[in-house]
């Protein structure tokens, strides 16, 4: 595991993917029957929902993609000993669309009970919370101020905040957008009174919107985990071992620090032990 960690950190530092030489060094992993189907195809197809640093963000100018989930996917492919390719989607929630066409083998999403009806989750590896960004001059001070008549909340369609708020918001209006950028633009132009997202996303967006504030309190704790299609128990068991090793060895922490994500924590060992609404 120490060798795996050092290789992935080196790849992050150099800004490169996993090379063929590294893949060859893990050829012994290919004998594990739990991932024999992936070894046979020779490539890990990784569903990647863009828009957050915990998953991945694409630089609109250079096209460079960076994110914690992206590097976790690369590390998993390295451990298996196969190539890595990402299947990109415009937002994390859109990854679920790939289920209809069997477009990916593994992805990483925030745990949600609605999604759990469509995919199976691994043990969590990262946690943070959901909260709101409000514009300059807003009278909103806390989460309790949001669910009121006339309040408009922008949220990327199908993402964790949207799924949670759809179940819990009673009086405010949810305005669903096709990307994080579109939701932020609504806040910028007065089309929304708040934007809901994971705290690290909003912290970054706040710097681009003068006078805006991320609320101190949040409305839900969230956990990031790998997902596979239903009926892949053996593959999921292999991934769980990878995730527990990645947490225990410090690999997750190193990736977070390299990407520079603030406001997240490495999830505790073992399965998810919290219940969502």
N, C-alpha and C positions, 0 to 999 in steps of 0.2 A: 504493500500500500504506500510506503514511503516513496518507492520508485514511481508509482502512478502519480502521486501528488506532485513530485518534482517535475515530471514531464509535462503535466498539464499547466503548471505555473509557468514553465519555460515557454510553452506555446502561447500563453496569454501575454507574457512579457514581449515576445517577438511579434505579436499580432498576427500569428499564422495559425493555420488549421493543423490537423494531425497528419503527419507525413507517413509515407508507406513504410519507412524503416521502423517507426514506432509501432505501426500495426503489426508488423512481422514479429516484433518482440513479445507480443501478447498472443501469438498463435496458439499457445497451449490453452487459452481460454475457449477456443473454438470447439473443444471436445465436450463442453457442457451441453447436455441434451435439452436443457430448458430454453436455450436460444439457438438451437440447431437450424431453425428456419431462417433466422437472420444471417447466420454464418453462410448458409447455402446461397442466399442472394448476394452476400458480400457487401451490403450497404445498409446503414441505419437511416431510414427516412424519418426526419424529425420535424414534427409540426411546430411552427414557430409563429406565434401571434405577436406582431410588432406593436410598439407603442409605450412600453414601460421598461425601465432598466432592469427590473427583476426578471423579465422575459427577454426582450431585445428591443433595441431602438436602431433605426436605420438613418444614417446621416443623409439628408436630402441632396446634398451637394456631391459628396464623395461616394455615396452608396455603401460606405462601411457599416456593418452591422455589429453591435456590441451588446452584450447582456448576460446576466447570470445564467438564465436557462440555456442560452446558446452554448455556453462553456460547459454546463453540466451535460448537455447532449453530446458534445465532442468528447468529454471524458468517458461517458458511457460507451461510445463507439470504440474508443481506445482500449477500454477494458475488455470489450468483446473481441477486438482485433479485426474490425472491419472498417470500411470507409464511412464517412459521415456526409450527409447532404440535408440541407434544411428546406422545408416546404413552407414558404412564407404566406402569411395571412395579414390583412390590414389592421387587425386588432386581436387580442387574445381570445375573445369569445368566438371569433369566426373560425377558430381551429376546429370546432365541433362540426362545421360544415363538411370537413374532409372525411367524416365517418361514412358519408353516403357513397363515396367513391374509393374507399380504402386507400386514401392518399398518403397516409403516414403510418409508421409503426409505433412510435412513442411520441408523446408531447408532454408539456408541463403547463399546468393550469392551477388556478386557485381552487381549493376544495369548495364545492357547493353541492347540496343534496339533490338539486335538480339535475346537475351534470352527472351525478353519481348514478342516475337512472340510465345513462347512455354509455358511460365509461367506467372502468375500475381504477381506483386511485392507489398509488403506492403510499408508503410512509411519507410524511411531510419532511421537507428539508429546510424550509425558510418560512418566517412569519413576520407579519407587520399588521397594520390596521387600516380600515377604510374611514375616510373623513371627508371634509369639504374644503374647497377653496372659495373664498368670497372676494368680490372686488373692493377697490378703495371706496371708503365712505359707507360701506354696508353696516347696517344696524345689527346684523346677525352676530351673536357672540358665542353660541354653542350649538351643538347638535339639536337640542330641544327646540331651538327657534325655527328649525327648517320645516317641519311637517305642519305647515299652516296654509290656509286658503290663500291663493294668489302667489305663492312661492313657486318659482320654476327652477328645477334641478336638471342640469345637463349631465348626461352620463353616456359613455360609449355603449352601444347596443350589444347585449348579450354578455357583457363583462361582469365580473364578480359584483361590483357595486350595483349594476342594473338588476341582476338577479335577486340580490338581497333586498334592495329598495322596492322592487315590484311586489314582494311579499309583505313588506312592513309599512310602506308609506300609505297614509289614509287620506290626507287632505292636500298635500302639495302636488304639483304637476311634474311628472318626469318627461324630459325631452331627450329622446334617444338619438344619438348621432352615429355616423359610420366610422369615426376615429376619435382618438383623444384630441387631436388638433382641432377638429370641428367643434367638439364640446368646449374647448378653451376659447375658440373664436366667438361662440355664443356669449360667454362670460365677458369677453373683451368688448363686444359690441352692444351689450345691454339686453341680449336675447335670453339671458338666464340670470338668476340671482345667486346661483352656486353651482360648482362642478364637483361631482363625487368621483373619487378614485382612491387607490392606495396612497397612503401618506407620502412615500418617497416620490411618487409621480407628481403630486401637487407641490411638493417642496421645490422641485425643479421648475415647474411651470410658473410658480409665484414670482421667480426672479425675472420672468419675461413680461409680467403684468404689474407695473408700478403701483404700489399702495395696496396690493392684494394681500390677503392673509389666509394661512392655513389654520383651521380651527384647532385649538389645543386638545379637545376631546375627540374621540372617534365613535363610530356607531357599530363596528364589528371587527373582531380580530380575524385575520385571514391567514391561510397556510398554503404554501406552494408545494405541489407534489407532481410526480410523473403520472401520466394516464396512459392506459392501453385500452383497446377495444374489449368488450365483454368476451369472456371465454378464453382469456389468455393467462390463466392462473400460473403456469410455469414461468412464462416470461415475467410476470409481475413479481414472483418470488425472487428471481434473479435481480431484478431492478431494486427490490427492497434491500437486498444484501449490498448492492452498490451504494445506495443512498446512506445506509447506516455506516458503511465504511467511510464514505465521503464526509459525513458529519464528524465521526470519531477521529479521523485523521487530520482534521482541520482544512480539508480541501474546500468545503463550502465557504468557510470563513475567508480563505485566501482568494477565492474567486470574487466574493463580494468586495473585498478590499481592493483587488485589482481593477474591477469595474468602477469602483468608487461610489457604490450605492449607500446612501445614508438612511437611517430609520428602519432598518431590518435587523432581524436576529436569526441565528441558526436555530432551527426547531429542535426541541428536546428529542432524545432517543425514542424509538418505538413508533407505534401507530398513533393516529390522531385521536385525542382523548376529549375533544370538545364537541358539543352539539350545536348546530346552526338552526336558526328559525326556518 
